[in-house]
Amino acid sequence: MKKVFFKTFGCRTNQFDTQVMMSKLKEFELTQDENNSDIIVVNSCTVTNGADSSVRNYIASMKRKNPEAKVILAGCGSHSKGESLFEDNKVFGVMGHSEKENINEILKKETRFYEIGDLEHIDSTIVEEFVGKSRAFIKIQEGCDFRCSYCIIPSVRGNARSHKEETILEQIRKLAANGFGEFILTGTNVGSYGKDHGTSMAKLLKKMSMIRGVRRIRIGSLEPIQIDDEFMELLDEPWMAKHLHIALQHTSDKMLELMNRRNRFESDIELFNTIASRGYALGTDFIVGHPGEGEEEWQEAIERVKELPLTHIHAFSYSKRDNTASATMKPEIRGNIAKERHRELTALVKAKNYAFRRSHNTNLEVLLETGKDGVFSGFDQYFNRVEVTSNEDLGSNWVLLNDVEVSPDGNHATL
């Protein structure tokens, strides 16, 4: 039986897609050893130039380390770079998003293939187990209807479309029966769930919460305009993780307009303050160095970040993507300036996170993942990682912590 290794790049959606592919393998053996595999499936990310480079470098390294293995490109990169990598003979085969559920047949192919499929497909696979995970990722939708000027994702994931509610709930029932208690909702644009089915994220959450075994639900990145009154009513529910990631991308209204964003700072800060007052940690995405971000725009942006009750940030320097509106915008921002702004922003939010953790260091409910040498780690309800030292095997267990040592670099407890 041929051995298959999966290498996953990028977001939680890709992690879920890898689990879908793994669950469909019937005539192959899964392996954790990339150097001893017959087939390497690269589930790629293409959100930035850096992501593309990481994928290319990995493929090249596998060609050296395991030259006999067949390398198959899957994921978002198959739709943006798959054709060129296939033509240059860098990969044995390319498969698009819609082909994931056919992976068992695809991997049997003895000749090179390019099967890109379409961007309208929705998986119907029920994933009952997550290999090597204590938390379960649940993909509830695909694609995005937003057209932010810097973003290539709609062209590689398609327009927003929701998974069927019954498929999602059935998957959660089976995973909960298999011992999973924490569920993380993922997708390309999670907050758009239900628009095409006459329902909503809030309605789905209520139904999920009633399934026996569901202990905590986390939600992927939401857009500010997707948080409505129905959703706000759920914030005090005990099964809601006390952390929301709300994508702002910037705090300068001029930059938000250039980025073709639908949010503006005045309403953003009001929303963040309201949610923070309910005891929530708050994260966001932020792009630094987008064309047009002059010193004036940056100073305004950083002062506004200081006002926000932020605890987490996913900051990244702007990366030009071909075939996006931002790619032609001027003036471009020099890389060293973007790097310095990135450093300033992340240091600011790190300090905010430290202050938050100091004031939220008791009654922490942590799902510990597999540990090593008596040290286990997991995330609390506020999405802060906690390390726990124990002589017992606490892997995949829930613990309630009250005596937590908080340092600038993290949280630690001993049991």
C-alpha positions as CSV (number, residue, x, y, z in Angstrom):
1,M,0.0,0.0,0.0
2,K,1.5,3.3,-1.0
3,K,2.2,5.9,1.7
4,V,0.8,9.4,1.5
5,F,2.1,12.5,3.4
6,F,0.1,15.7,3.7
7,K,1.8,19.1,4.0
8,T,-0.6,21.9,4.9
9,F,0.1,25.6,4.5
10,G,-2.0,28.5,5.5
11,C,-5.3,28.9,7.2
12,R,-7.7,26.8,9.3
13,T,-9.8,26.3,6.2
14,N,-6.8,24.5,4.6
15,Q,-6.4,22.4,7.8
16,F,-10.0,21.3,7.4
17,D,-9.6,20.5,3.7
18,T,-6.6,18.3,4.5
19,Q,-8.8,16.4,7.0
20,V,-11.4,15.9,4.2
21,M,-8.7,14.5,1.9
22,M,-7.3,12.2,4.6
23,S,-10.8,10.9,5.3
24,K,-11.3,10.0,1.7
25,L,-8.1,7.8,1.4
26,K,-9.2,4.2,1.2
27,E,-6.4,2.5,-0.7
28,F,-3.4,4.4,0.7
29,E,-1.6,4.5,4.0
30,L,-1.2,7.8,5.8
31,T,2.3,8.6,7.0
32,Q,3.9,11.3,9.2
33,D,7.3,10.8,7.5
34,E,7.7,13.0,4.4
35,N,11.0,11.5,3.5
36,N,9.7,8.0,3.4
37,S,6.4,8.6,1.5
38,D,5.5,7.6,-2.0
39,I,3.1,10.6,-2.6
40,I,3.3,14.1,-1.0
41,V,0.1,16.2,-1.2
42,V,0.9,19.9,-0.7
43,N,-2.2,21.7,0.4
44,S,-1.0,25.2,-0.6
45,C,-1.7,28.8,0.4
46,T,-1.4,31.7,-2.0
47,V,-2.6,34.7,0.1
48,T,0.8,36.4,-0.2
49,N,4.0,36.2,-2.3
50,G,5.7,34.8,0.8
51,A,3.1,32.0,0.9
52,D,3.8,31.1,-2.7
53,S,7.5,31.2,-2.0
54,S,7.1,28.8,1.0
55,V,5.2,26.3,-1.1
56,R,7.8,26.5,-4.0
57,N,10.7,26.1,-1.5
58,Y,9.0,23.1,0.1
59,I,8.4,21.4,-3.2
60,A,12.0,22.0,-4.2
61,S,13.3,20.6,-0.9
62,M,11.2,17.4,-1.3
63,K,12.6,17.0,-4.8
64,R,16.0,16.8,-3.2
65,K,15.1,14.8,0.0
66,N,12.7,12.4,-1.6
67,P,13.2,12.5,-5.4
68,E,11.1,9.3,-6.0
69,A,7.9,10.7,-4.4
70,K,5.1,12.1,-6.6
71,V,4.3,15.7,-5.5
72,I,0.7,16.7,-5.9
73,L,-0.3,20.4,-5.6
74,A,-3.7,21.1,-4.0
75,G,-5.2,24.1,-2.3
76,C,-5.4,27.7,-3.3
77,G,-2.0,27.7,-5.0
78,S,-3.3,25.1,-7.5
79,H,-5.6,27.8,-8.9
80,S,-3.0,30.6,-9.0
81,K,0.3,28.9,-9.6
82,G,-0.6,25.3,-10.5
83,E,-0.5,25.7,-14.2
84,S,3.1,27.2,-14.2
85,L,4.4,24.6,-11.7
86,F,2.8,21.8,-13.8
87,E,4.3,23.1,-17.0
88,D,7.7,23.5,-15.4
89,N,7.5,19.9,-14.3
90,K,7.9,20.9,-10.6
91,V,4.9,18.7,-9.6
92,F,3.5,15.4,-10.8
93,G,-0.1,16.6,-10.6
94,V,-2.4,19.5,-9.8
95,M,-5.9,19.2,-8.2
96,G,-8.3,22.0,-7.6
97,H,-10.6,22.6,-4.6
98,S,-13.6,20.7,-6.2
99,E,-11.5,17.5,-6.6
100,K,-10.7,16.9,-2.9
101,E,-13.4,14.3,-2.4
102,N,-12.1,12.4,-5.4
103,I,-8.5,12.2,-4.0
104,N,-8.5,8.4,-3.7
105,E,-9.0,7.9,-7.4
106,I,-6.8,10.9,-8.4
107,L,-3.8,9.5,-6.5
108,K,-4.0,6.2,-8.4
109,K,-3.1,8.0,-11.6
110,E,0.1,6.7,-13.2
111,T,0.6,9.6,-15.6
112,R,0.9,13.3,-14.9
113,F,-2.4,15.2,-14.5
114,Y,-3.9,18.7,-14.2
115,E,-7.4,18.5,-12.8
116,I,-8.4,22.0,-11.6
117,G,-12.2,21.5,-11.5
118,D,-14.4,24.5,-10.7
119,L,-15.0,27.1,-7.9
120,E,-18.6,26.3,-7.3
121,H,-18.2,23.0,-5.4
122,I,-19.3,22.5,-1.8
123,D,-18.0,19.5,0.1
124,S,-20.5,17.0,1.5
125,T,-17.9,15.0,3.4
126,I,-18.6,14.3,7.1
127,V,-15.3,14.4,8.9
128,E,-15.5,12.2,12.0
129,E,-11.9,12.4,13.3
130,F,-9.1,15.0,13.2
131,V,-5.7,13.4,13.0
132,G,-3.4,14.7,15.7
133,K,-5.8,17.3,17.0
134,S,-7.7,17.8,20.2
135,R,-9.9,20.6,18.7
136,A,-12.1,20.1,15.7
137,F,-12.2,22.6,12.8
138,I,-15.6,22.8,11.1
139,K,-15.8,24.4,7.6
140,I,-19.2,26.1,7.3
141,Q,-18.7,28.0,4.0
142,E,-16.5,28.6,1.0
143,G,-15.6,31.7,-1.0
144,C,-16.1,35.4,-0.5
145,D,-18.3,38.1,-2.1
146,F,-16.1,41.0,-0.8
147,R,-13.7,42.5,-3.3
148,C,-11.0,44.0,-1.2
149,S,-8.5,45.6,-3.5
150,Y,-5.4,43.7,-2.2
151,C,-7.0,40.2,-2.1
152,I,-6.6,37.3,-4.5
153,I,-8.8,34.9,-2.5
154,P,-12.1,35.3,-4.3
155,S,-10.3,34.3,-7.6
156,V,-9.0,31.1,-6.0
157,R,-11.9,30.2,-3.7
158,G,-14.9,31.6,-5.7
159,N,-17.9,33.4,-4.4
160,A,-19.5,32.9,-1.0
161,R,-21.5,29.7,-0.6
162,S,-22.7,28.0,2.5
163,H,-22.4,24.3,3.5
164,K,-25.7,22.7,4.3
165,E,-26.8,23.1,7.9
166,E,-27.7,19.4,8.3
167,T,-24.2,18.4,7.1
168,I,-22.5,20.8,9.6
169,L,-24.6,19.6,12.5
170,E,-24.2,15.9,11.6
171,Q,-20.4,16.4,11.6
172,I,-20.5,18.0,15.0
173,R,-22.6,15.2,16.4
174,K,-20.2,12.6,15.2
175,L,-17.1,14.5,16.4
176,A,-18.7,15.2,19.8
177,A,-19.5,11.5,20.1
178,N,-15.8,10.8,19.4
179,G,-14.7,13.0,22.3
180,F,-14.2,16.4,20.7
181,G,-15.5,19.3,22.9
182,E,-14.1,22.4,21.2
183,F,-15.2,23.4,17.7
184,I,-13.7,26.1,15.6
185,L,-15.8,27.4,12.7
186,T,-13.8,28.2,9.6
187,G,-14.3,29.3,6.1
188,T,-13.1,31.9,3.6
189,N,-15.6,34.5,5.0
190,V,-17.2,32.8,7.9
191,G,-19.6,35.6,8.8
192,S,-21.4,35.3,5.4
193,Y,-22.7,31.9,6.4
194,G,-26.4,31.4,5.7
195,K,-27.0,34.4,3.4
196,D,-27.7,32.0,0.5
197,H,-29.8,29.6,2.6
198,G,-32.0,32.1,4.3
199,T,-30.4,31.5,7.7
200,S,-27.5,33.1,9.7
201,M,-24.4,32.4,11.8
202,A,-26.3,33.0,15.0
203,K,-29.0,30.5,14.2
204,L,-26.3,27.9,13.4
205,L,-24.5,28.6,16.7
206,K,-27.7,28.1,18.7
207,K,-28.3,24.7,17.1
208,M,-24.7,23.7,17.6
209,S,-24.8,24.5,21.3
210,M,-27.7,22.1,21.8
211,I,-25.6,19.1,20.7
212,R,-24.5,16.9,23.5
213,G,-20.8,17.1,24.2
214,V,-20.3,20.6,22.7
215,R,-18.4,22.6,25.3
216,R,-16.9,25.5,23.5
217,I,-17.3,27.1,20.1
218,R,-14.8,29.4,18.5
219,I,-15.4,31.5,15.4
220,G,-13.0,32.3,12.6
221,S,-12.5,35.8,11.3
222,L,-15.7,38.0,11.1
223,E,-16.3,41.2,9.3
224,P,-17.6,44.2,11.4
225,I,-20.7,44.5,9.3
226,Q,-21.6,40.8,9.9
227,I,-22.0,41.2,13.6
228,D,-25.7,41.9,14.0
229,D,-28.1,42.1,17.0
230,E,-29.0,38.4,16.7
231,F,-25.3,37.5,17.1
232,M,-24.7,40.0,19.9
233,E,-27.4,38.3,21.9
234,L,-25.2,35.2,22.1
235,L,-22.2,36.8,23.7
236,D,-23.1,35.8,27.2
237,E,-23.7,32.2,26.4
238,P,-21.3,29.9,28.4
239,W,-20.3,27.9,25.3
240,M,-19.1,30.9,23.4
241,A,-15.3,31.3,23.5
242,K,-14.6,34.7,25.0
243,H,-12.5,35.8,22.0
244,L,-13.6,37.2,18.7
245,H,-11.4,37.9,15.7
246,I,-12.9,40.8,13.8
247,A,-11.0,41.8,10.6
248,L,-10.4,45.6,10.4
249,Q,-7.4,45.5,8.1
250,H,-6.6,49.2,8.9
251,T,-7.7,52.0,11.2
252,S,-7.2,54.9,8.7
253,D,-10.4,55.7,6.8
254,K,-8.4,56.8,3.8
255,M,-6.6,53.4,3.7
256,L,-9.9,51.5,4.3
257,E,-11.3,53.3,1.2
258,L,-8.3,52.5,-0.9
259,M,-8.6,48.9,0.2
260,N,-12.2,48.8,-0.8
261,R,-13.2,47.9,2.7
262,R,-16.8,48.1,4.0
263,N,-15.8,49.2,7.6
264,R,-14.8,52.6,9.0
265,F,-13.1,53.4,12.3
266,E,-15.9,55.3,14.0
267,S,-18.2,52.3,13.9
268,D,-15.4,49.9,14.4
269,I,-14.3,51.4,17.8
270,E,-17.9,51.5,19.0
271,L,-18.3,47.8,18.1
272,F,-15.0,46.8,19.8
273,N,-15.8,48.7,23.0
274,T,-19.2,47.2,23.2
275,I,-17.9,43.6,22.8
276,A,-14.9,44.2,25.1
277,S,-17.3,45.4,27.8
278,R,-18.9,42.0,27.7
279,G,-15.6,40.4,28.8
280,Y,-14.2,39.5,25.5
281,A,-10.6,39.4,24.1
282,L,-10.5,40.9,20.6
283,G,-8.2,40.2,17.7
284,T,-7.9,41.6,14.2
285,D,-6.1,41.5,10.9
286,F,-4.0,44.5,9.9
287,I,-2.1,45.2,6.7
288,V,0.9,47.5,7.0
289,G,2.6,49.1,4.0
290,H,-0.3,49.1,1.6
291,P,0.3,51.5,-1.3
292,G,-0.8,55.0,-0.2
293,E,0.0,54.5,3.4
294,G,2.1,57.7,4.0
295,E,3.5,58.8,7.3
296,E,0.4,60.9,8.0
297,E,-1.9,57.9,7.4
298,W,0.3,55.6,9.5
299,Q,0.5,58.0,12.5
300,E,-3.3,58.3,12.5
301,A,-3.6,54.5,12.2
302,I,-1.3,53.8,15.1
303,E,-2.9,56.4,17.4
304,R,-6.3,54.8,16.7
305,V,-4.9,51.3,17.4
306,K,-3.9,52.6,20.9
307,E,-7.6,53.5,21.4
308,L,-8.9,50.0,20.5
309,P,-9.4,47.3,23.2
310,L,-7.2,44.9,21.2
311,T,-5.6,41.8,22.7
312,H,-4.4,39.9,19.6
313,I,-3.3,40.9,16.1
314,H,-2.5,39.1,12.8
315,A,-0.4,41.8,11.2
316,F,1.4,41.3,7.9
317,S,3.2,43.5,5.5
318,Y,1.4,44.2,2.2
319,S,2.4,41.8,-0.5
320,K,1.6,42.7,-4.1
321,R,-0.6,40.1,-5.8
322,D,-1.0,40.1,-9.6
323,N,-4.5,40.7,-11.0
324,T,-5.6,42.7,-7.9
325,A,-6.5,46.5,-7.9
326,S,-3.9,47.3,-5.2
327,A,-1.1,45.9,-7.5
328,T,-1.3,49.0,-9.7
329,M,-1.6,51.6,-6.8
330,K,1.0,54.2,-6.1
331,P,3.0,55.3,-4.2
332,E,4.4,52.0,-3.0
333,I,5.8,51.8,0.5
334,R,9.5,50.7,0.9
335,G,10.0,47.3,2.6
336,N,12.1,48.7,5.4
337,I,9.4,51.2,6.3
338,A,6.7,48.5,6.3
339,K,8.9,46.3,8.4
340,E,9.3,49.0,11.0
341,R,5.6,49.7,11.1
342,H,4.9,46.0,11.5
343,R,7.3,45.9,14.5
344,E,5.7,49.0,16.1
345,L,2.2,47.6,15.7
346,T,2.9,44.1,17.0
347,A,4.8,45.5,20.0
348,L,1.9,47.8,20.9
349,V,-0.7,44.9,20.7
350,K,1.7,42.6,22.6
351,A,1.7,45.1,25.5
352,K,-2.1,45.3,25.3
353,N,-2.3,41.4,25.4
354,Y,0.1,41.3,28.5
355,A,-2.1,43.8,30.3
356,F,-5.2,41.8,29.5
357,R,-3.7,38.5,30.7
358,R,-2.6,40.1,34.0
359,S,-6.2,41.1,34.6
360,H,-7.6,37.7,33.4
361,N,-5.5,35.1,35.2
362,T,-8.1,33.2,37.1
363,N,-10.9,30.8,36.2
364,L,-9.1,29.9,32.9
365,E,-10.7,27.0,31.1
366,V,-8.0,25.4,29.0
367,L,-8.2,22.5,26.5
368,L,-4.7,21.0,26.6
369,E,-3.1,19.5,23.5
370,T,-0.6,16.7,23.4
371,G,2.4,17.6,25.6
372,K,6.0,16.5,25.9
373,D,8.3,15.9,28.9
374,G,5.6,16.8,31.3
375,V,4.8,20.2,29.7
376,F,1.4,20.6,28.1
377,S,-0.1,23.6,26.3
378,G,-3.5,24.7,25.1
379,F,-5.7,27.8,24.7
380,D,-7.9,29.4,27.3
381,Q,-11.3,30.9,26.6
382,Y,-9.6,34.2,25.6
383,F,-7.4,32.5,23.0
384,N,-4.2,32.9,25.1
385,R,-1.9,30.0,25.1
386,V,-1.2,28.5,28.6
387,E,1.7,26.1,29.4
388,V,0.9,23.6,32.2
389,T,3.6,21.5,33.9
390,S,2.3,18.2,35.3
391,N,3.5,14.7,36.2
392,E,0.2,13.4,34.9
393,D,-0.6,12.9,31.2
394,L,-3.0,15.8,30.6
395,G,-3.1,15.6,26.8
396,S,-6.5,16.3,25.3
397,N,-7.9,17.1,28.7
398,W,-9.8,20.2,30.0
399,V,-8.3,21.9,33.1
400,L,-9.6,24.8,35.1
401,L,-6.7,27.1,36.3
402,N,-6.7,29.7,39.0
403,D,-3.1,30.0,40.0
404,V,-1.6,31.2,36.7
405,E,1.8,32.8,36.4
406,V,1.7,35.6,33.8
407,S,4.8,36.9,32.1
408,P,5.3,39.1,29.0
409,D,6.0,35.9,27.0
410,G,3.1,33.8,28.1
411,N,1.0,32.1,30.8
412,H,2.2,29.1,32.9
413,A,0.7,26.9,35.6
414,T,1.7,23.8,37.5
415,L,-0.7,21.0,38.4
